[in-house]
Amino acid sequence: MAQPSVRAVSTGEASGSSLTVSKPAGTVQGDILLAFQSDDDGVLSDMATPTGGATWQLLASRSDTGTIGTLTKVWWKVAGSSEPSTYGFTFRAGTISGVVTVVAVRDGAAATPVVAQVSSGTGTTVNTPGLTPPDSASLEVRYAAVADDESATLSVPATYTGLSAPAQVGYIACKAAAKQLPSGAATGTLAFTSTTTPYTRHGFSVAIGTGAIDASVTPTTVTAGVSVPVPVVAFGAGPNPTMVPVPVSVPVPVVAFGAGPNPTMVPVPVSVPAPVVTVGDTEVVTPTTVPVPVSVPAPVVSAGAGTQPGAVGVGVAVYLPDVQVTAAAVPATVRPSVAVGGAAATVPVLPGDQLDGSPGQIEFNGFTLGRGTPYRWLTLDGWRGKETPDSGNAPRASRAGSAPGRPLPRERTVLWTAGLKASREEIEAAVLALENATPLLGTAAQWPLVINDLGTPYLAFGRIDRVNIPVDRLLRVGAGRVVMQWILADPRRYAINATGVTIPVNTTVTVTNAGNTETHPILIVPGPAVTPKLHNLTTGRITEWNLTVPDGQDLVINTDLGTAKLNGVDVIGDMSSGSVAVPDWTLARGPQDIRYTTASGGSQAEVLYRDAWN
């Protein structure tokens, strides 16, 4: 048998959710087809089973996340008798980084190829793993894919022959290489080299063994030459002699890899004995044709293959609801009302509701950025860590240095850079959507900003300060860059979910702020209650009010805004002299004991807050 070798390669680049790739030139029935499919975003289920001809089977898959991620699936099949001229591949909606390489291999075994995969390498190297080939004369195909926001090319390992590669039109560059192995010994890790340092990298190795291929064979009709002597017939005999039995031996045709479906003519030696007849008055007669039965055994043909289709991806379009924005760091209690008669309810959309929990996502006032959108996360600065605070120190008049003061954090500046990726037809709409979602308003309103950088989302409030979208050649083909900057007047990051603690009257309850800095709660005192008082026993701070809260009304104290309202009316002047200023009544980091008392009446008080970090 001949050692397997590469017959031909075809490639394609996706601009949208579907891609058509040509069948490799010269592909014939029995060839082994490999398809390497890569993208930079979405999920593996976006890459459904390819279409066209004999069923494709999944050989291996891998997904790795990063500043720019990489997803790869490797497919294979044995070419059937009626392969189409093209194959169909699917990707996530809106991709511009999808790439496919299809390799046709001649003289390969129909058994499932051996495969191995890794995601390793440092700097510009991209490792591909070693494996143990199925036999001593296998063909090994190695494939490397990298994610980078620059134009990258890959060089192949020494002694391997590079195969045609798709162009890098988005963030994925890839390359395949092949080598006929000299023995069945295990191969080792070999590295491709990239011209840039990638964010993520994939390496796959596939070995195809040598072997015959199943085939259906129909031999041609066996022609048997028969010589029948002219019999001598006695007077009165019939012109047709009795059937002459003819023994025929036909060898079984052998079907081997590379043989045509019709074997060579089988010569059949035939011996026909002369009939014996009685002679009298004679006449010459011509007997009828002697039929010669010939039995040709059918060649044994094995056929059939198991198939398993890939997962079906379902795209769902969800329209963004309008978001009601408040400047408060901690929103007031949500009191939903439901109109039962009309069978309709209004459900508020809260900050972070548009995110799916995956790291690498941002929501600004209900508009989603990052993973799963055309705006791909590259870098984020200023979200974690601390700026130099306002020290609060006061210079000393008569000695060196300053009198120590209370340090206060300054406003936070958050800078985010992203790749802008969309098809050529959709790039303008993506730019316009971003511009519409980031207006520069002439008000002091602070909009909610939710960022999930490492797996846990945090909430802040601020306004957009800068949006820069350079218009260049890459943007026009759907691969641009975006720079966005937010200014957060309140530099703290908050937990997404608020915590509510109920404190019964004349009772002490422990309240815990799980963050690393103080947080400003909202205090709610329902009536009836006379001279309500909340005392933080841990910090010693008191807020007490010389008023009566009527039955059915609430005293709401917003310590972040520094306001106190009874049934919507400002009552800040009714605060007792023993109280701290409203903004100074905070929850410190960690646990603290809070006690609620009244001069009379009262049932409970509520403390609403978010854990806070600086």
C-alpha positions in Angstrom: 0.0 0.0 0.0 1.1 3.6 -0.7 1.8 5.8 2.4 -0.9 8.4 3.0 -0.2 11.9 1.5 -1.9 15.2 1.1 -3.9 15.4 -2.1 -5.1 19.0 -1.9 -6.2 21.8 0.5 -8.9 24.4 0.4 -9.6 27.3 2.8 -12.1 30.0 3.6 -12.7 33.1 5.8 -16.1 33.9 7.3 -17.9 37.2 7.3 -21.1 36.3 9.1 -22.6 33.2 10.6 -22.0 30.9 7.6 -19.1 30.0 5.3 -18.9 27.9 2.1 -15.5 26.2 1.5 -14.7 24.4 -1.8 -14.0 20.7 -1.9 -10.2 20.2 -2.2 -9.3 19.7 -5.8 -9.2 16.1 -7.1 -11.0 14.6 -4.1 -12.2 11.1 -4.9 -14.3 8.5 -3.0 -12.3 7.0 -0.2 -10.1 10.0 0.5 -9.9 11.1 4.2 -11.1 14.7 4.7 -10.0 16.8 7.7 -11.5 20.2 8.5 -10.0 22.6 11.0 -12.4 25.3 12.1 -11.5 28.3 14.3 -13.0 31.5 15.6 -12.2 34.1 18.4 -15.5 34.4 20.2 -18.9 32.8 20.9 -19.3 29.2 22.1 -18.3 25.8 20.6 -22.0 25.0 19.9 -22.0 27.9 17.4 -19.9 25.6 15.2 -22.5 23.1 14.1 -21.8 19.9 12.1 -20.6 20.9 8.6 -23.0 20.1 5.7 -22.3 18.5 2.4 -21.8 14.9 1.3 -21.0 12.1 3.7 -21.5 13.0 7.3 -18.8 14.9 9.1 -17.7 13.6 12.5 -16.3 15.7 15.3 -12.7 14.6 16.1 -11.6 17.2 18.7 -12.6 20.6 20.0 -11.1 23.3 22.3 -12.2 26.7 23.7 -9.8 29.1 25.6 -10.7 32.6 26.8 -8.5 35.6 27.1 -8.3 39.2 26.0 -9.1 37.6 22.7 -10.1 34.0 22.9 -9.8 31.1 20.5 -12.3 28.3 19.7 -11.4 25.4 17.4 -13.2 22.2 16.2 -11.5 19.5 14.1 -13.8 17.4 11.9 -13.2 14.3 9.7 -14.9 11.9 7.3 -14.3 9.4 4.5 -15.2 11.0 1.2 -18.3 9.3 -0.2 -19.4 8.5 -3.8 -21.2 11.8 -4.3 -19.3 14.6 -2.5 -20.6 18.1 -3.4 -18.4 20.8 -4.8 -18.6 22.8 -1.5 -19.1 22.3 2.2 -21.0 24.5 4.6 -19.7 25.7 8.0 -21.4 27.8 10.7 -20.1 30.4 13.2 -21.6 32.8 15.7 -23.6 35.6 14.3 -21.6 38.6 13.1 -18.1 36.9 13.2 -15.4 38.2 10.9 -12.7 36.0 12.4 -14.0 32.5 11.4 -11.5 30.5 9.3 -11.6 26.9 7.9 -8.9 24.7 6.4 -10.0 21.5 4.6 -7.3 18.9 3.9 -7.9 15.9 1.5 -5.6 12.9 2.2 -5.1 10.0 -0.3 -4.3 6.4 0.6 -5.4 6.8 4.2 -7.1 4.3 6.5 -10.8 4.7 7.1 -10.3 4.2 10.9 -10.8 7.3 13.2 -7.5 9.3 13.1 -5.4 9.7 16.2 -5.6 13.3 17.6 -4.0 15.3 20.4 -4.4 19.0 21.4 -2.8 21.6 23.7 -2.9 25.3 24.4 0.6 26.1 25.3 3.7 28.1 24.3 5.4 31.3 25.4 6.1 34.5 23.5 5.7 33.8 19.8 5.8 30.0 20.0 2.6 27.9 19.5 3.1 24.3 20.6 1.5 21.3 18.9 1.5 18.0 20.8 3.2 14.7 20.1 1.2 11.5 19.6 1.6 7.8 18.8 0.7 7.1 15.2 -1.6 4.2 14.3 1.1 2.4 12.2 4.6 2.7 10.9 3.8 4.6 7.7 1.2 7.2 8.9 0.7 10.8 7.8 0.8 13.5 10.5 -1.0 16.8 10.1 -0.3 19.6 12.6 -2.5 22.7 13.0 -1.9 25.9 14.9 -4.3 28.8 15.5 -3.6 32.1 17.3 -5.8 35.1 18.4 -4.2 38.5 18.0 -5.3 42.0 17.2 -2.4 42.5 14.8 -1.7 40.8 11.5 0.1 37.5 12.4 1.6 34.8 10.2 2.8 31.4 11.3 5.8 29.4 10.2 5.8 25.6 10.5 8.1 23.2 12.3 11.3 22.1 10.5 10.8 19.0 8.2 7.1 19.7 7.9 5.5 20.9 4.7 3.3 24.0 5.1 -0.2 23.8 3.6 -2.3 26.6 2.2 -3.8 28.9 5.0 -6.8 31.2 5.1 -6.1 35.0 5.2 -6.4 36.7 8.6 -9.2 39.2 8.1 -10.2 39.4 11.8 -8.3 38.2 14.9 -7.5 34.6 14.1 -4.5 33.4 12.1 -3.9 29.7 11.5 -1.6 27.3 9.6 -1.5 23.6 8.9 1.5 21.4 8.0 2.0 17.8 7.1 4.7 15.1 7.2 4.9 11.4 6.2 6.2 9.7 9.3 9.1 7.3 8.9 8.1 4.9 11.7 5.4 4.1 14.3 7.4 5.8 17.1 5.7 8.5 19.2 6.3 12.0 17.9 7.1 14.9 20.2 5.9 18.4 20.9 6.8 20.8 18.0 6.3 24.5 17.8 4.9 26.8 15.1 6.3 30.4 15.3 4.0 33.5 15.1 5.2 36.9 14.0 3.4 38.4 17.0 2.8 37.4 20.6 -0.8 36.0 20.6 -3.4 36.4 23.3 -4.5 32.7 23.1 -3.1 29.8 21.0 -4.2 26.3 20.0 -2.2 23.4 18.7 -3.6 20.1 17.3 -1.9 17.0 15.9 -3.7 14.4 13.8 -2.3 11.1 12.5 -3.9 9.1 9.7 -2.8 5.5 9.2 -2.3 3.4 6.1 -4.9 0.9 5.0 -7.3 -0.3 2.3 -10.5 1.4 1.9 -13.9 -0.2 1.7 -15.4 -0.2 -1.8 -18.3 -1.6 -3.7 -17.2 -3.6 -6.8 -19.3 -5.0 -9.6 -17.3 -7.4 -11.9 -18.1 -7.4 -15.6 -19.8 -10.3 -17.2 -17.6 -13.3 -17.6 -17.4 -14.4 -21.2 -16.8 -18.1 -21.6 -15.6 -19.4 -24.9 -17.1 -22.8 -25.6 -16.2 -25.1 -28.5 -18.9 -27.7 -29.3 -18.0 -30.2 -32.0 -20.7 -30.8 -34.6 -22.5 -34.0 -33.6 -23.3 -36.7 -36.0 -27.0 -37.4 -35.8 -28.7 -40.7 -36.8 -31.6 -40.7 -39.2 -34.7 -39.7 -37.4 -32.8 -38.0 -34.6 -33.8 -34.6 -33.4 -31.7 -31.6 -34.4 -31.1 -30.6 -30.8 -28.8 -32.9 -28.7 -29.1 -33.3 -25.0 -27.6 -30.5 -22.9 -23.9 -30.9 -22.5 -22.7 -30.2 -19.0 -19.7 -27.8 -18.9 -17.7 -27.4 -15.7 -16.4 -23.8 -15.3 -14.0 -22.6 -12.6 -14.1 -18.8 -12.0 -11.6 -17.3 -9.5 -12.9 -14.8 -6.9 -11.9 -11.2 -7.9 -9.6 -9.5 -5.4 -10.5 -5.9 -4.6 -7.6 -3.8 -3.3 -7.2 -0.1 -2.5 -6.9 1.9 -5.7 -8.6 -0.7 -7.8 -11.4 0.3 -10.2 -14.9 -0.9 -9.6 -14.7 -3.3 -12.5 -12.0 -6.1 -12.4 -10.1 -7.3 -15.4 -11.8 -9.9 -17.6 -11.6 -13.3 -16.0 -10.5 -16.0 -18.5 -12.6 -19.2 -18.2 -11.1 -22.4 -19.6 -14.0 -24.7 -20.8 -13.8 -28.3 -21.8 -16.8 -29.7 -23.7 -16.6 -33.5 -24.5 -17.8 -34.6 -27.9 -21.2 -36.3 -27.9 -21.3 -39.9 -29.2 -24.1 -40.7 -31.7 -25.1 -43.7 -33.8 -24.4 -43.3 -37.5 -26.8 -44.3 -40.2 -28.0 -42.2 -43.1 -26.7 -38.9 -42.0 -27.3 -35.3 -42.6 -25.4 -32.3 -41.1 -27.3 -30.3 -38.6 -26.3 -27.2 -36.5 -27.1 -27.7 -32.8 -28.5 -24.8 -30.7 -26.2 -22.8 -28.5 -25.0 -24.7 -25.5 -25.7 -22.5 -22.4 -22.8 -22.4 -20.0 -23.8 -21.6 -16.4 -21.1 -19.5 -14.7 -21.1 -18.6 -10.9 -19.0 -15.5 -9.9 -18.8 -15.1 -6.2 -19.5 -11.5 -5.0 -16.6 -9.7 -3.4 -17.1 -9.0 0.3 -17.7 -5.3 0.9 -17.8 -3.7 4.3 -19.5 -0.3 4.5 -21.2 2.0 7.0 -20.1 4.5 9.5 -21.5 6.0 12.7 -22.4 9.6 12.7 -23.2 12.0 15.5 -24.5 15.4 14.5 -23.3 18.4 16.4 -25.3 20.6 18.8 -27.9 22.9 17.2 -27.3 26.6 18.0 -30.3 28.7 18.6 -30.0 32.5 18.1 -32.4 34.5 20.1 -32.8 38.2 19.5 -33.6 40.1 22.8 -34.5 43.7 22.5 -33.0 46.1 25.1 -35.6 47.5 27.4 -35.5 51.1 28.5 -33.7 51.7 31.8 -34.8 54.1 34.4 -31.6 55.7 35.9 -31.1 57.1 39.3 -28.0 59.0 40.6 -28.2 57.2 44.0 -25.5 54.7 44.7 -28.1 52.5 46.4 -31.6 52.5 44.8 -34.7 52.9 46.9 -36.8 49.8 47.7 -38.5 48.4 44.5 -42.2 48.4 45.0 -43.6 46.6 41.9 -47.3 47.0 41.2 -49.2 44.4 39.1 -52.5 45.1 37.4 -54.2 41.8 37.7 -57.3 42.7 35.7 -55.2 43.4 32.6 -52.9 40.4 33.1 -49.9 42.7 32.7 -47.0 43.6 35.0 -44.1 46.1 34.7 -40.8 44.5 35.7 -37.9 46.9 36.4 -34.6 46.3 34.6 -31.8 46.5 37.2 -28.1 47.2 36.5 -26.4 44.1 35.3 -29.5 42.3 34.0 -28.2 42.4 30.4 -25.0 40.4 31.3 -24.9 36.6 31.2 -22.4 36.1 34.0 -19.3 35.5 31.8 -16.2 37.5 32.5 -15.2 40.1 30.0 -18.5 41.9 29.8 -19.6 45.5 30.5 -23.0 47.1 30.8 -23.4 50.9 30.7 -26.9 52.2 31.3 -28.3 49.0 29.8 -26.0 48.8 26.7 -23.8 45.7 26.6 -20.1 45.7 25.6 -17.4 43.0 25.6 -17.9 39.3 25.2 -20.7 38.3 22.8 -21.0 41.8 21.2 -19.1 43.5 18.4 -17.1 45.4 21.0 -14.3 43.0 22.1 -12.5 43.5 25.3 -8.8 44.3 25.0 -7.6 46.2 28.1 -9.2 47.8 31.2 -7.4 50.4 33.3 -8.5 52.1 36.5 -11.2 49.7 37.5 -9.1 47.9 40.1 -6.5 49.5 42.4 -6.6 52.9 44.0 -5.7 56.4 42.8 -3.7 58.6 45.1 -6.3 60.0 47.6 -6.8 63.5 48.9 -4.7 63.1 52.0 -6.7 65.6 54.1 -3.4 66.6 55.8 -3.0 70.3 56.8 0.4 72.0 56.7 1.9 72.8 60.1 2.6 76.5 60.7 5.6 76.2 63.0 7.1 72.8 62.3 8.0 70.4 59.4 5.3 68.2 57.8 1.5 68.3 58.1 -1.1 67.6 60.7 -2.6 64.2 59.7 -6.1 64.4 58.2 -8.7 61.9 57.0 -7.8 60.6 53.5 -10.6 60.8 51.0 -10.6 58.9 47.7 -10.7 60.9 44.5 -13.0 60.3 41.6 -12.1 57.2 39.6 -11.2 57.2 35.9 -11.9 54.0 34.0 -10.3 53.5 30.5 -11.4 50.6 28.3 -10.0 49.7 24.9 -11.7 47.2 22.6 -11.7 45.7 19.1 -14.7 46.6 17.1 -15.7 43.6 14.9 -18.6 43.2 12.6 -19.2 42.3 8.9 -18.7 44.9 6.3 -22.4 45.2 6.0 -23.0 45.7 9.7 -20.0 47.8 10.8 -21.7 51.1 10.4 -24.7 50.0 12.4 -22.4 48.9 15.2 -20.6 52.2 15.3 -23.9 54.1 15.3 -25.3 51.9 18.1 -22.2 52.7 20.3 -22.5 56.4 19.6 -26.2 56.5 20.5 -25.5 54.6 23.8 -22.8 56.9 24.9 -24.1 60.5 24.7 -22.4 63.4 26.5 -25.3 64.9 28.5 -25.3 68.3 30.0 -26.5 67.1 33.4 -25.0 65.8 36.6 -26.7 62.4 36.2 -24.5 59.4 37.0 -25.4 56.3 35.0 -24.9 52.7 36.2 -21.8 51.0 35.0 -21.5 47.2 35.6 -18.2 45.5 34.8 -17.5 41.8 35.1 -13.7 41.5 34.5 -12.8 38.3 36.3 -16.1 36.5 37.0 -17.9 38.7 39.6 -19.7 41.8 38.3 -19.4 45.1 40.3 -21.5 48.2 40.0 -20.4 51.8 39.9 -22.0 55.1 38.8 -20.5 57.6 36.5 -20.7 59.3 33.1 -19.0 58.7 29.8 -16.1 61.1 29.3 -14.5 59.9 26.0 -15.3 57.7 23.1 -12.7 57.4 20.3 -13.3 55.3 17.1 -10.4 55.7 14.6 -11.7 55.4 11.1 -9.1 53.5 9.0 -8.9 50.7 6.5 -9.4 48.0 9.2 -12.6 49.7 10.4 -14.0 49.8 6.9 -13.5 46.0 6.6 -15.0 45.4 10.0 -12.0 45.2 12.3 -11.6 48.6 14.1 -10.7 49.8 17.6 -12.6 51.6 20.3 -11.3 53.7 23.3 -13.9 54.6 26.0 -13.4 56.5 29.2 -15.7 56.9 32.2 -15.4 59.4 35.1 -16.9 58.0 38.4 -17.7 60.8 40.9 -18.1 58.1 43.5 -15.0 55.9 43.2 -16.4 52.9 45.0 -17.3 49.6 43.4 -20.5 48.0 44.7 -22.0 44.6 44.9 -24.7 44.1 42.2 -27.3 42.9 44.7 -28.4 45.1 47.6 -28.8 43.7 51.1 -31.7 44.4 53.3 -31.7 44.0 57.1 -34.7 44.4 59.3 -34.1 45.6 62.9 -37.1 45.2 65.3 -37.7 48.0 67.7 -35.6 47.9 70.9 -33.4 45.2 69.4 -29.7 45.1 68.3 -28.9 43.3 65.0 -25.5 42.7 63.5 -25.1 44.1 60.0 -22.1 43.1 57.8 -20.5 45.1 55.0 -18.5 42.5 53.1 -16.5 45.1 51.2 -13.3 46.8 52.1 -14.5 50.4 52.6 -17.5 52.1 54.2 -20.8 52.2 52.4 -23.8 54.6 52.6 -27.1 52.8 53.4 -30.7 53.9 53.0 -32.6 53.8 56.3 -36.4 53.3 56.3 -38.6 53.9 59.4 -42.2 53.0 58.9 -44.9 54.6 61.1 -46.3 54.9 63.6 -43.1 55.8 65.4 -42.2 58.7 67.7 -38.6 60.0 67.9 -37.0 57.1 66.0 -33.3 56.5 66.6 -30.7 54.3 64.9 -27.4 53.8 66.8 -24.3 52.1 65.2 -22.9 50.7 68.5 -19.6 49.7 66.7 -18.8 53.2 65.3 -20.7 55.2 67.9 -22.7 57.1 65.3 -26.3 58.1 65.9 -29.1 59.4 63.7 -32.2 60.5 65.7 -35.2 62.4 64.6 -37.5 64.7 66.7 -40.7 63.9 64.8 -43.6 61.5 64.6 -43.9 59.1 61.7 -47.6 58.7 61.1 -49.1 55.3 60.5 -48.9 54.3 56.8 -46.0 56.7 56.1 -42.2 56.2 55.9 -39.2 58.2 57.0 -36.6 57.6 54.4 -33.0 58.7 55.2 -30.6 58.5 52.2 -27.1 58.8 53.7 -25.4 58.9 50.3 -27.5 61.9 49.1 -27.7 63.4 52.6 -31.5 63.7 52.6 -34.3 62.8 55.0 -37.9 62.8 53.8 -41.2 62.0 55.5 -43.8 60.9 52.9 -41.7 62.8 50.3 -41.4 66.0 52.4 -37.9 67.2 53.5 -37.5 66.9 57.2 -33.7 67.4 57.5 -34.3 70.2 60.1 -35.9 67.7 62.5 -32.7 65.8 63.2 -31.7 65.8 66.8 -28.5 67.6 68.1 -27.0 64.3 69.1 -26.9 63.0 65.6 -24.0 63.0 63.1 -24.5 64.6 59.7 -26.6 62.3 57.5 -23.7 61.5 55.1 -21.6 60.5 58.1 -23.9 57.7 59.2 -22.2 54.9 57.3 -21.6 51.2 57.6 -18.0 50.5 58.2 -16.2 47.5 56.6 -17.0 44.2 58.4 -19.7 43.5 61.0 -21.3 46.1 63.2 -24.1 46.2 65.7 -27.1 48.4 65.0 -29.8 49.2 67.5 -33.2 50.7 66.8 -35.3 52.5 69.4 -38.2 55.0 69.6 -39.8 57.1 72.3 -43.0 55.2 71.6 -44.6 53.1 68.9 -42.6 51.7 66.1 -42.3 48.1 65.0 -39.0 47.9 63.0 -36.5 49.7 60.8 -35.0 48.7 57.6 -31.3 49.1 56.5 -30.7 48.8 52.8 -27.1 48.8 51.5 -24.5 47.4 49.1 -21.1 46.0 50.0 -18.5 48.5 48.8 -14.9 48.3 47.6 -12.4 51.0 46.8 
